[in-house]
Amino acid sequence: MSLTYSQWVTSLANLMVIPESNAEFVTDLPNIRDYAELRLYRDLDLVDTSTRDSSATMTAGNRNFTFPSSNGTFVVTDELNVITPASATTADGGTRNALVPTSEEMLNMLWPAVAGSTVPQYFAMVNQDLAIVGPWPDQSYRVEVVGTIRPQALSSTNVTTILSWYFPDLFLAASMVRASGFQKNYGAAVDDPKQAMTWESQYQSLLASADIEEARKKFEMRGWSSKQPTPQAVPPRT
């Protein structure tokens, strides 16, 4: 069953055996949620967190490209595609020119200045939100960014997320790992030293099956198929 925010709070309080109105519990809820969400987003390469954003353009004569954020902040960048001609207003309205990732050092050596500017061919990450390209752009080209974003967190106003909808069991298990710290059951010298370890074991077991399912969604299983591996299939499916 999928979880809404209120259902998650109720389920968590029931498992912790405390009232939902407990002041300390209410205060710590954002920390428990952040721990569970960030851990899952890092552990699982979710197909649903991948997005395409072509709302930003380069500036002619400027090698710096600031990433767009209309769909969310990019955490991992998979592709940068320069759209030609420069008059194209959408990614599908022109031709995608895929940029090859490289180092800042190479770009600084080969294209140290604006001279020879044309359609860029390479890019290098400077920080989370900024890349440099080479050659420098000679026109204001539109850029399509493909990568992973962090979705909006679960809250009383954002009542469901990818995690609460598709992975409610895993999300709840991750929440309980962090909640064990709230209950001071995180180490050997505590009232219930096995609580955190038990929930961590549950989390790892559920994570393994979810990881396989995500790989199937992206055709990344054995033989680049969407099928679950089976010992009876010899040779493996392709």
SVG drawing of the C-alpha trace seen along z (x, -y; Angstrom):
<svg xmlns="http://www.w3.org/2000/svg" viewBox="-3 -37 50 61">
<polyline fill="none" stroke="black" stroke-width="0.4" points="0.0,0.0 1.3,-3.5 1.8,-6.0 0.6,-9.6 2.4,-12.0 -0.2,-11.5 -0.1,-7.7 3.7,-7.8 3.6,-9.8 1.0,-7.5 2.8,-4.3 6.1,-5.7 4.5,-6.7 2.9,-3.3 6.2,-1.5 8.0,-3.8 5.1,-3.3 4.7,-7.0 1.9,-9.5 1.9,-11.4 1.5,-14.6 4.7,-14.0 6.6,-17.3 10.1,-15.8 8.8,-13.4 7.2,-16.3 10.4,-18.3 12.5,-15.4 10.2,-14.3 11.9,-16.5 15.3,-14.9 13.9,-11.4 12.3,-12.1 15.5,-13.7 17.6,-10.8 15.3,-8.2 14.8,-10.2 18.4,-11.1 19.6,-7.6 17.2,-6.1 17.9,-8.6 21.6,-7.9 21.3,-4.1 18.8,-3.7 19.4,-5.0 15.7,-5.7 14.4,-6.1 11.8,-8.5 14.4,-11.0 15.9,-11.4 14.7,-14.5 15.4,-16.6 15.5,-20.4 16.1,-22.6 15.0,-25.9 18.5,-27.5 20.7,-28.9 24.4,-29.7 25.7,-33.2 27.7,-33.9 31.4,-34.4 31.0,-33.0 32.1,-29.4 30.3,-29.3 26.9,-27.5 24.7,-27.7 22.3,-24.7 18.6,-25.3 16.5,-24.4 12.9,-24.7 12.5,-20.9 14.6,-20.7 18.2,-21.0 20.5,-18.6 22.5,-16.4 24.1,-14.2 24.6,-15.2 24.3,-12.5 24.2,-14.6 24.6,-18.1 23.2,-18.5 23.7,-21.8 20.8,-22.5 21.6,-23.8 20.7,-26.1 20.8,-28.8 17.3,-29.9 15.8,-26.7 13.5,-27.4 13.1,-23.7 15.4,-20.7 13.2,-18.9 13.1,-21.9 16.7,-21.5 19.6,-19.0 21.1,-17.7 24.9,-18.0 26.1,-15.8 28.9,-17.2 31.7,-14.9 32.7,-15.2 36.3,-16.1 38.5,-18.0 38.9,-21.7 42.6,-21.3 42.0,-20.1 39.5,-22.9 41.9,-25.5 44.7,-24.2 42.8,-23.8 40.5,-26.8 42.0,-29.3 40.1,-32.2 37.2,-33.1 39.2,-32.9 37.9,-30.1 34.5,-30.0 32.0,-27.8 29.5,-25.0 30.9,-23.5 32.0,-19.9 33.2,-19.2 32.2,-20.2 33.7,-20.0 31.9,-20.3 33.0,-23.3 30.6,-22.8 27.1,-21.5 25.4,-24.1 28.1,-25.3 29.9,-23.8 32.4,-25.2 32.4,-24.3 34.9,-24.2 35.1,-25.6 33.5,-28.7 30.0,-29.2 29.8,-31.7 26.0,-32.0 23.4,-31.7 22.6,-28.0 19.9,-26.3 21.1,-23.4 19.3,-20.3 20.5,-19.0 19.7,-15.3 20.4,-14.1 19.2,-13.2 17.3,-15.7 16.2,-15.6 12.3,-15.6 10.4,-17.7 10.4,-16.2 7.4,-14.5 5.4,-16.9 1.9,-18.0 1.6,-20.0 3.4,-17.5 1.5,-14.4 3.1,-11.7 6.4,-11.2 8.1,-8.6 9.4,-6.9 6.2,-6.9 4.2,-5.8 6.4,-3.1 8.6,-2.1 6.5,-2.6 8.0,0.5 11.6,-0.6 10.9,-4.2 9.4,-3.2 12.3,-0.9 14.8,-3.7 12.8,-6.0 12.9,-3.5 16.7,-3.3 16.9,-7.0 14.1,-6.9 16.1,-4.3 18.5,-7.1 15.7,-9.4 14.8,-6.6 18.4,-6.4 18.6,-2.7 21.6,-3.2 24.4,-1.4 25.2,1.5 24.7,-0.5 21.0,-1.2 17.6,0.3 17.1,2.1 20.6,2.5 19.2,4.6 16.5,2.2 18.6,0.2 20.4,3.4 17.1,5.1 15.7,2.2 19.0,1.8 18.8,5.5 15.3,5.0 16.3,2.0 19.2,3.8 16.9,6.8 14.3,4.5 16.9,2.4 18.3,5.4 15.0,6.3 14.2,2.6 17.6,2.3 16.8,5.2 13.4,3.8 15.0,0.4 17.6,2.2 14.8,4.0 13.0,0.7 16.1,-0.6 16.9,2.6 20.1,3.0 19.7,6.6 21.8,9.5 22.1,9.3 20.7,5.7 17.2,7.1 14.3,6.1 13.9,9.7 14.8,10.8 17.8,13.2 16.9,16.9 19.3,19.9 17.1,21.9 17.8,19.6 21.0,20.9 22.3,19.1 20.9,15.9 18.3,13.8 19.6,11.1"/>
</svg>
